[in-house]
Amino acid sequence: MQAGEDTLENLVFETVVEIKNTDGLHMRPAMQFVDIANQFDSDITVSNNETNVDGKSIMEMSMLAATCGTKLRIKAVGPDAQEAIHALQELVEQKHFDEPTP
């Protein structure tokens, strides 16, 4: 393995997003998040400052119980980490899971 490849595999990007849709991170938006997260090779974790979960697991994402206004830290580690963060941030903060905001 070349050094450049090893470096790419260890890219780390993270961001903090705020849940702005009225009903929060219930099952449908959580599934949207998981579907997008699973499109990437990077490992994705999500934290609400109390719980860290696998962003690719619907069962774990549902444990966050994130209501409107909750801030979540999304961290991606891997070769496509930056792309994963951008896609997930867009889903949460710009598309609002295609749901109404207050």
Sequence and secondary structure as in RCSB ss.txt:
>XXXX:A:sequence
MQAGEDTLENLVFETVVEIKNTDGLHMRPAMQFVDIANQFDSDITVSNNETNVDGKSIMEMSMLAATCGTKLRIK
AVGPDAQEAIHALQELVEQKHFDEPTP
>XXXX:A:secstr
  HHHHHHHT EEEEEEE  STT S HHHHHHHHHHHTTSSSEEEEE SS EEETT HHHHHTT   TT EEEEE
EESTTHHHHHHHHHIIIIISGGGS   
